[in-house]
C-alpha cells in the first residue's frame, strides 16, 4: 500500500524528469546540432580579446549587465557571452529578454542571442535549455516573491522517490512461510540457499508471459538491477534541489564544512543587486597573479560576476575541460565586486569529507564523475526511471480495474441473493 501510493504521488514527475534527464545528458551536443550557426565559426584569423568583445556587447545593450565571459575560444567555435537583463534599465530603454549573446571571435560580429531557459516560444534555439530547466524546476513561476517552487516540489518528489526505493526493494524480498518447529533446524541450515533461490525470480523477466506479468517483471527487475543507481539519483536530486533549505543545514550539523564566499555572504534581494564597481580586466590580472602564487598551472578560462553576492569568480582550466575535474567544477578564485579585494578560493575534490560529499552531488547526478561512460549510464537511467514510473501506473490501473470488476460482481451477486 505504501509503495503504491508513494509511487502514484511521484510517477508523473518522475516520468518527466526521467525523460528530460535522458536528453539533457547530451545538452551541449544537441544544442550544437540544432544551432550550428551560433556554435561554429568559419572565420579565419586571430581571435580578438574576449574582454573587448564583451565590452562591445555591454555598450550595444545598455539594458544588460555582462555576467560571464569565456577567456579563450577553441578554434572553429564561437564566443558565448552571458548577460543579465537589468531590472531597472536606463531611462527610455526597453527591457530585453535574452541572457546569452553569440559572437564570432575573429570578426566580432553578433551571430545571435537568446534567453536560456525561456518558457515560450519554444523552438530549436532554446528547446534544450527549456528541457534542462523543466528537468529541475518544471518552470513553475514566481509566486509571493518566491521563485523556488519548482525546486521545492521536485526536491520533495526526490525525497518520496528515495523512501519509495527502499520500500520497493523490501517488497521484492522473499517471505518464508510458517515452518513447523520440528523442521526449524533444516530451515536454519538452508536459509541462505533458500533465500537466494526464492529471490532470484524477482530479478528475471518472463518474456513469454502475459502483458501484465511482463510489465510486472519489468517494474520489479529493472528496479532491482538498477537499485543502487536509483538511490544515488534520488538522493542527489534531493540534495541539489533542497540544497539551501535541507541538505546544507543537515551537512553542517553532521560534518565540518569549509565555507565558500557565497556561503558566508547573504544573497542580496533583486533591488540591491548592482553591477560591479571595478573593471573585469583589473580583477582578471589580480586573479592570474594570485593563481601563479598558488602554484596553479591551468590558464584562466572564465570570469563571471554574481550580482546576487557581489562577487567575481575567476575559473582556471584548460579549454577542453568539460564541467571541471570529474564534473565538480574548476579551480576558482573569488574577488569582491566593489573594490576587487581577494575573498577566497575553491578547489574541486579538496577539503573535508563533508566538502567532498557536497561537491559530489552534481557529478553523481549527471554521471560526469565517470566522464563519457557516466553520461551514457545516466541517459539510460533516465529511460529506466520513466519506464518504472509508467509500468507502476499501468500495474496500479490494472489492479484498480480488476478490483472494480470484482466489486461489481459482488454487488450483482448480493442483489440476486437479496431478490431470491
Residue pairs with C-beta under 8 A, 6 or more apart in sequence:
2 164
2 167
3 164
3 167
3 168
3 171
4 396
6 160
6 163
6 164
6 167
7 164
7 168
7 389
7 392
7 396
8 392
8 393
8 396
9 157
9 160
10 157
10 160
10 161
10 164
10 389
11 389
11 390
11 392
11 393
12 389
13 138
13 153
13 154
13 157
14 157
14 161
14 385
14 386
14 388
14 389
15 385
15 386
15 389
15 390
16 134
16 135
16 138
17 135
17 136
17 154
17 157
17 237
17 382
17 385
18 381
18 382
18 383
18 384
18 385
18 386
18 387
18 389
19 382
19 383
19 386
20 131
20 132
20 134
20 135
20 382
21 135
21 378
21 379
21 381
21 382
21 385
22 378
22 379
22 380
22 381
22 382
22 383
22 386
23 30
23 128
23 131
23 379
23 382
24 128
24 131
24 132
24 135
25 366
25 367
25 375
25 376
25 378
25 379
25 382
26 375
26 379
27 128
27 129
27 132
28 322
30 128
31 39
31 128
31 129
32 39
32 40
34 124
34 125
34 127
34 128
35 112
35 124
35 125
37 111
37 112
38 78
38 102
38 111
38 112
38 125
39 77
39 78
39 102
40 76
40 77
40 78
41 76
41 77
41 78
41 104
41 105
41 106
41 111
42 76
43 104
43 105
43 106
43 107
44 106
45 106
46 106
47 72
47 73
47 105
47 106
48 105
48 106
48 108
50 69
50 70
50 71
50 72
50 73
50 79
50 81
50 105
51 69
51 71
51 280
51 281
51 284
53 79
53 81
53 103
53 105
53 108
54 66
54 69
54 81
54 280
55 66
56 108
57 64
57 66
57 81
57 83
57 101
57 103
57 110
58 64
58 65
58 66
58 83
60 110
61 83
61 96
61 101
62 89
62 90
62 93
63 85
63 86
63 89
63 90
63 93
63 94
63 95
63 96
64 83
64 84
64 85
64 86
64 96
64 98
65 83
65 84
65 86
65 275
65 305
65 307
66 81
66 82
66 83
66 280
66 305
67 82
67 83
67 84
67 99
67 304
67 305
67 306
67 307
68 81
68 82
68 302
68 303
68 304
68 305
69 81
69 82
69 280
69 302
69 303
69 304
70 79
70 80
70 81
70 301
70 302
71 284
71 299
71 300
71 301
71 302
71 303
72 299
72 301
72 319
73 79
73 105
73 319
74 319
74 320
77 105
78 102
78 103
78 104
78 105
78 111
79 102
79 103
79 104
79 105
80 100
80 101
80 102
80 103
81 100
81 101
81 102
81 103
82 99
82 100
82 304
83 98
83 99
83 100
83 101
84 99
84 307
85 95
85 96
85 97
85 98
85 99
86 95
87 270
87 271
87 273
89 95
89 96
97 115
97 118
98 113
98 114
98 115
99 114
99 115
99 116
100 113
100 114
100 115
100 116
101 110
101 112
101 113
102 110
102 111
102 112
102 113
103 109
103 110
103 111
104 111
112 125
114 125
114 126
114 129
115 126
116 126
116 129
117 126
117 129
117 130
117 132
117 133
118 126
118 129
118 130
119 130
119 139
122 130
130 139
133 139
136 150
136 151
136 154
136 240
136 241
137 150
137 151
137 154
138 150
138 153
138 154
139 150
140 149
140 150
140 153
141 147
141 149
142 149
143 149
151 241
151 242
152 241
152 242
152 245
154 237
154 241
155 237
155 238
155 240
155 241
155 242
155 245
155 246
156 242
158 234
158 235
158 237
158 238
158 241
158 242
159 234
159 238
159 242
161 230
161 234
161 237
162 231
162 234
162 235
162 238
165 223
165 227
165 230
165 231
165 234
168 223
169 223
169 224
169 227
172 199
172 202
172 220
172 223
172 224
173 199
174 195
174 198
174 199
174 202
176 187
176 194
179 187
187 194
202 220
202 221
202 224
203 221
203 224
203 225
204 217
204 221
205 214
205 217
205 218
205 221
206 213
206 214
206 217
207 214
209 217
212 395
212 398
215 391
215 394
215 395
216 391
216 395
218 387
218 391
219 388
219 391
219 392
219 395
222 384
222 387
222 388
223 230
223 388
226 381
226 384
229 377
229 381
230 381
230 384
230 385
232 364
232 365
233 365
233 378
233 381
233 385
236 361
236 362
236 364
236 365
237 365
238 246
238 247
239 247
239 361
240 247
240 361
240 362
240 365
247 361
248 257
248 263
248 358
251 257
251 354
251 357
251 358
252 354
254 354
255 352
255 353
255 354
255 357
256 352
256 354
257 263
257 351
257 352
257 354
257 355
257 358
258 351
258 352
258 355
260 334
260 344
260 346
261 309
261 311
261 334
261 343
261 344
262 306
262 309
262 311
262 334
265 309
265 310
265 311
267 308
267 309
268 307
268 308
268 309
268 310
273 307
273 308
273 310
274 307
274 310
274 337
275 305
275 307
276 283
276 305
276 310
276 312
276 337
276 338
277 337
277 338
277 339
278 337
278 338
278 339
278 340
280 303
280 305
280 312
282 340
283 303
283 312
283 314
283 335
283 340
284 300
284 303
284 314
286 335
286 340
286 342
287 300
287 303
287 312
287 314
287 333
287 335
288 300
290 333
290 342
291 298
291 300
291 314
291 316
291 331
291 333
294 345
296 316
296 331
298 316
298 317
298 318
298 330
298 331
299 316
299 317
299 318
300 314
300 315
300 316
301 315
301 316
301 317
301 318
301 319
301 321
301 330
302 313
302 314
302 315
302 317
302 330
303 312
303 313
303 314
303 315
304 312
304 313
304 315
305 311
305 312
305 313
305 337
306 313
306 337
307 337
310 336
310 337
310 338
311 334
311 335
311 336
311 337
311 343
312 334
312 335
312 336
312 337
312 340
313 332
313 333
313 334
314 332
314 333
314 334
314 335
315 329
315 330
315 331
315 332
316 330
316 331
316 332
316 333
317 324
317 330
317 331
321 330
322 368
323 329
323 363
323 366
323 368
324 330
324 348
325 348
325 349
326 348
326 349
326 363
326 368
326 369
326 370
326 371
327 362
327 363
327 366
327 367
327 368
327 369
327 374
328 348
328 349
328 359
328 360
328 362
328 363
328 369
329 346
329 348
329 359
330 348
331 345
331 346
331 347
331 348
332 345
332 346
332 347
333 342
333 344
333 345
334 342
334 343
334 344
334 345
334 346
335 341
335 342
335 343
336 343
348 359
349 356
349 359
350 356
351 359
360 369
362 368
363 369
365 378
366 374
366 375
366 378
367 373
367 374
367 375
367 376
367 377
367 378
367 379
368 374
368 375
370 377
